[in-house]
């Protein structure tokens, strides 16, 4: 069973922690390449909707199957 995502918008740092990524730069590379979860800006801050992150993970799991 997958862990429950928080009920708030996620930061790039949250994604680094959740997916054990090497750095926040990985999240920004995903965004530039359009390969990561859909994100949006609030002013200059990047945020991710937990539902979009879950959908992205589900799509990656589907590709792997």
DSSP file (Angstrom, degrees, kcal/mol; ACC not computed):
  #  RESIDUE AA STRUCTURE BP1 BP2  ACC     N-H-->O    O-->H-N    N-H-->O    O-->H-N    TCO  KAPPA ALPHA  PHI   PSI    X-CA   Y-CA   Z-CA
    1    1 A X              0   0    0      0, 0.0     2,-0.1     0, 0.0     3,-0.1   0.000 360.0 360.0 360.0 131.7    0.0    0.0    0.0
    2    2 A X        -     0   0    0      1,-0.1     3,-0.1     3,-0.0     2,-0.0  -0.439 360.0-102.9 -73.0 144.7    1.4    3.4   -1.0
    3    3 A X        -     0   0    0     -2,-0.1     2,-0.2     1,-0.1    -1,-0.1  -0.329  41.4-100.7 -65.6 151.0    1.9    6.0    1.8
    4    4 A X        -     0   0    0     -3,-0.1     2,-0.2     1,-0.1    -1,-0.1  -0.527  34.1-130.1 -73.4 134.8   -0.7    8.7    2.1
    5    5 A X        -     0   0    0     -2,-0.2    -1,-0.1     1,-0.1    45,-0.0  -0.541  33.0 -94.4 -81.3 152.0    0.4   12.0    0.6
    6    6 A X        -     0   0    0     -2,-0.2     2,-0.8     1,-0.1    44,-0.1  -0.230  28.8-119.6 -62.6 156.8    0.0   15.2    2.7
    7    7 A X  S    S+     0   0    0     -3,-0.1     2,-0.3     2,-0.1    -1,-0.1  -0.376  88.4  70.0 -94.6  53.5   -3.2   17.2    2.3
    8    8 A X  S    S-     0   0    0     -2,-0.8    42,-0.3    40,-0.1     2,-0.1  -0.961  96.4 -76.3-156.6 164.5   -1.3   20.4    1.1
    9    9 A X        -     0   0    0     -2,-0.3     2,-0.3    40,-0.1    40,-0.2  -0.432  51.1-129.3 -69.0 144.6    0.7   21.5   -1.9
   10   10 A X  B     -A   48   0A   0     38,-3.3    38,-2.1    -2,-0.1     2,-0.2  -0.668  11.1-141.1 -99.7 149.3    4.2   20.0   -2.1
   11   11 A X     >  -     0   0    0     -2,-0.3     4,-1.7    36,-0.2     3,-0.3  -0.576  31.9-106.0 -97.1 165.1    7.5   21.8   -2.6
   12   12 A X  H  > S+     0   0    0     34,-0.5     4,-2.2     1,-0.2     5,-0.1   0.878 123.8  57.0 -56.9 -36.1   10.4   20.6   -4.7
   13   13 A X  H  > S+     0   0    0      1,-0.2     4,-2.1     2,-0.2    -1,-0.2   0.868 102.1  54.9 -63.8 -36.1   12.1   19.8   -1.4
   14   14 A X  H  > S+     0   0    0     -3,-0.3     4,-2.8     2,-0.2    -1,-0.2   0.908 108.0  49.0 -61.8 -41.5    9.2   17.5   -0.4
   15   15 A X  H  X S+     0   0    0     -4,-1.7     4,-2.6     2,-0.2     6,-0.3   0.897 107.9  54.1 -66.1 -39.5    9.6   15.6   -3.6
   16   16 A X  H  X>S+     0   0    0     -4,-2.2     5,-1.8     1,-0.2     4,-0.6   0.927 113.6  42.8 -57.6 -45.0   13.4   15.2   -3.0
   17   17 A X  H  <5S+     0   0    0     -4,-2.1     3,-0.5     3,-0.2    -2,-0.2   0.927 114.9  48.5 -68.3 -45.8   12.6   13.7    0.4
   18   18 A X  H  <5S+     0   0    0     -4,-2.8    -2,-0.2     1,-0.2    -1,-0.2   0.893 122.7  31.9 -63.1 -41.6    9.8   11.5   -0.8
   19   19 A X  H  <5S-     0   0    0     -4,-2.6    -1,-0.2    -5,-0.2    -2,-0.2   0.340 104.3-123.2-101.6   6.1   11.6   10.0   -3.7
   20   20 A X  T  <5 +     0   0    0     -4,-0.6    -3,-0.2    -3,-0.5    -4,-0.1   0.923  46.7 178.2  52.2  50.6   15.1   10.1   -2.2
   21   21 A X      < -     0   0    0     -5,-1.8    -1,-0.1    -6,-0.3     3,-0.1  -0.434  39.6-118.1 -81.7 157.3   16.4   12.2   -5.0
   22   22 A X  S    S-     0   0    0      1,-0.2     2,-0.3    -2,-0.1    -1,-0.1   0.873  85.1 -21.7 -65.2 -36.7   20.0   13.5   -5.1
   23   23 A X    >>  -     0   0    0      1,-0.1     3,-1.2    -7,-0.0     4,-0.6  -0.981  64.6 -96.5-163.6 169.7   19.0   17.2   -5.1
   24   24 A X  H 3> S+     0   0    0     -2,-0.3     4,-1.7     1,-0.3     3,-0.5   0.749 113.6  74.5 -65.8 -23.4   16.3   19.6   -5.8
   25   25 A X  H 3> S+     0   0    0      1,-0.2     4,-2.3     2,-0.2    -1,-0.3   0.829  87.4  61.7 -59.6 -31.1   17.9   20.2   -9.2
   26   26 A X  H <> S+     0   0    0     -3,-1.2     4,-2.4     2,-0.2    -1,-0.2   0.911 102.7  49.7 -60.3 -42.7   16.5   16.8  -10.3
   27   27 A X  H  X S+     0   0    0     -4,-0.6     4,-2.0    -3,-0.5    -1,-0.2   0.911 111.2  48.6 -63.2 -42.7   13.0   18.1   -9.7
   28   28 A X  H  X S+     0   0    0     -4,-1.7     4,-2.4     2,-0.2    -1,-0.2   0.848 109.7  52.6 -68.2 -33.1   13.8   21.2  -11.8
   29   29 A X  H  X S+     0   0    0     -4,-2.3     4,-2.7     2,-0.2    -2,-0.2   0.912 107.4  52.1 -65.9 -42.2   15.3   19.0  -14.6
   30   30 A X  H  X>S+     0   0    0     -4,-2.4     5,-2.4     1,-0.2     4,-0.9   0.919 110.8  48.9 -57.0 -42.7   12.1   17.0  -14.6
   31   31 A X  H ><5S+     0   0    0     -4,-2.0     3,-0.6     2,-0.2    -2,-0.2   0.930 111.6  47.4 -65.4 -45.5   10.2   20.2  -15.0
   32   32 A X  H 3<5S+     0   0    0     -4,-2.4    -1,-0.2     1,-0.2    -2,-0.2   0.896 118.6  41.1 -62.1 -39.7   12.4   21.5  -17.9
   33   33 A X  H 3<5S-     0   0    0     -4,-2.7    -1,-0.2    -5,-0.1    -2,-0.2   0.525 106.9-128.1 -85.4  -6.0   12.2   18.1  -19.7
   34   34 A X  T <<5S+     0   0    0     -4,-0.9    -3,-0.2    -3,-0.6    -4,-0.1   0.882  76.6 116.6  58.9  41.6    8.4   17.7  -18.9
   35   35 A X      < +     0   0    0     -5,-2.4    -4,-0.2    -6,-0.2    -5,-0.1   0.522  57.4  68.0-112.6 -10.9    9.0   14.3  -17.4
   36   36 A X  S    S-     0   0    0     -6,-0.9     3,-0.1     1,-0.2    -9,-0.0  -0.242  98.4 -58.0 -99.3-171.5    8.0   14.8  -13.8
   37   37 A X        -     0   0    0      1,-0.1    -1,-0.2    -2,-0.1     2,-0.2  -0.310  66.5 -90.8 -66.6 152.8    4.7   15.6  -12.1
   38   38 A X        -     0   0    0     14,-0.2    11,-0.5    -3,-0.1     2,-0.3  -0.445  52.8-177.6 -66.2 132.3    2.8   18.6  -13.2
   39   39 A X  E     -B   48   0A   0     -2,-0.2     2,-0.3     9,-0.2     9,-0.2  -0.775  11.9-158.5-125.4 171.1    3.7   21.7  -11.1
   40   40 A X  E     -B   47   0A   0      7,-2.5     7,-3.0    -2,-0.3     2,-0.4  -0.971  18.9-114.2-147.8 161.0    2.7   25.3  -10.9
   41   41 A X  E     -B   46   0A   0     -2,-0.3     2,-0.5     5,-0.2     5,-0.2  -0.798  12.3-168.2-102.5 139.8    4.1   28.5   -9.6
   42   42 A X  E >  S-B   45   0A   0      3,-3.0     3,-1.9    -2,-0.4     2,-0.5  -0.913  79.5 -51.5-118.5  97.4    2.8   30.6   -6.8
   43   43 A X  T 3  S-     0   0    0     -2,-0.5    -2,-0.0     1,-0.3     0, 0.0  -0.610 123.2 -23.1  66.1-122.7    4.7   33.8   -7.3
   44   44 A X  T 3  S+     0   0    0     -2,-0.5     2,-0.4    -3,-0.1    -1,-0.3   0.394 119.4 100.3 -97.9   3.8    8.3   32.6   -7.6
   45   45 A X  E <   - B   0  42A   0     -3,-1.9    -3,-3.0   -34,-0.0     2,-0.4  -0.765  65.4-139.2 -98.0 132.5    7.6   29.3   -5.7
   46   46 A X  E     + B   0  41A   0     -2,-0.4   -34,-0.5    -5,-0.2     2,-0.3  -0.732  26.8 178.2 -88.6 133.1    7.1   26.0   -7.4
   47   47 A X  E     - B   0  40A   0     -7,-3.0    -7,-2.5    -2,-0.4     2,-0.4  -0.943  17.1-150.5-135.2 156.8    4.4   23.8   -5.9
   48   48 A X  E     -AB  10  39A   0    -38,-2.1   -38,-3.3    -2,-0.3     2,-0.4  -0.989  18.3-128.3-129.5 135.3    2.9   20.4   -6.7
   49   49 A X    >>  -     0   0    0    -11,-0.5     4,-2.1    -2,-0.4     3,-0.5  -0.684  20.0-134.0 -78.3 131.3   -0.6   19.2   -6.1
   50   50 A X  H 3> S+     0   0    0     -2,-0.4     4,-2.5   -42,-0.3     5,-0.2   0.845 106.3  56.4 -56.5 -33.9   -0.5   15.8   -4.3
   51   51 A X  H 3> S+     0   0    0      2,-0.2     4,-2.3     1,-0.2    -1,-0.2   0.884 107.0  48.4 -64.9 -38.2   -3.1   14.4   -6.7
   52   52 A X  H <> S+     0   0    0     -3,-0.5     4,-2.2     2,-0.2   -14,-0.2   0.879 111.1  50.5 -68.4 -37.7   -0.9   15.3   -9.7
   53   53 A X  H  X S+     0   0    0     -4,-2.1     4,-2.5     2,-0.2    -2,-0.2   0.930 111.3  48.4 -64.7 -44.3    2.1   13.6   -8.0
   54   54 A X  H  X S+     0   0    0     -4,-2.5     4,-2.8     1,-0.2    -2,-0.2   0.915 111.5  49.9 -61.8 -43.5    0.0   10.5   -7.3
   55   55 A X  H  X S+     0   0    0     -4,-2.3     4,-2.2     2,-0.2    -1,-0.2   0.889 110.9  50.0 -62.6 -39.0   -1.2   10.4  -10.9
   56   56 A X  H  X S+     0   0    0     -4,-2.2     4,-2.0     2,-0.2    -2,-0.2   0.925 111.7  47.5 -65.4 -44.7    2.4   10.8  -12.1
   57   57 A X  H  X S+     0   0    0     -4,-2.5     4,-2.5     1,-0.2    -2,-0.2   0.929 111.6  51.2 -61.6 -45.2    3.6    7.9   -9.9
   58   58 A X  H  X S+     0   0    0     -4,-2.8     4,-2.1     1,-0.2    -1,-0.2   0.886 109.1  50.8 -59.8 -39.6    0.7    5.7  -11.0
   59   59 A X  H  X S+     0   0    0     -4,-2.2     4,-1.8     2,-0.2    -1,-0.2   0.879 110.5  49.2 -67.3 -35.7    1.5    6.4  -14.7
   60   60 A X  H  X S+     0   0    0     -4,-2.0     4,-1.8     2,-0.2    -2,-0.2   0.889 110.5  50.4 -68.8 -38.6    5.2    5.5  -14.0
   61   61 A X  H  X S+     0   0    0     -4,-2.5     4,-1.1     1,-0.2    -2,-0.2   0.882 109.5  51.9 -65.4 -37.1    4.1    2.3  -12.3
   62   62 A X  H  < S+     0   0    0     -4,-2.1     3,-0.2     1,-0.2    -2,-0.2   0.874 108.3  50.9 -65.0 -38.4    1.8    1.5  -15.3
   63   63 A X  H  < S+     0   0    0     -4,-1.8    -1,-0.2     1,-0.2    -2,-0.2   0.863 109.1  51.7 -66.2 -35.4    4.8    2.0  -17.7
   64   64 A X  H  <        0   0    0     -4,-1.8    -1,-0.2     1,-0.2    -2,-0.2   0.730 360.0 360.0 -74.2 -22.3    6.9   -0.4  -15.6
   65   65 A X     <        0   0    0     -4,-1.1    -1,-0.2    -3,-0.2    -2,-0.2   0.483 360.0 360.0 -77.5 360.0    4.3   -3.2  -15.6
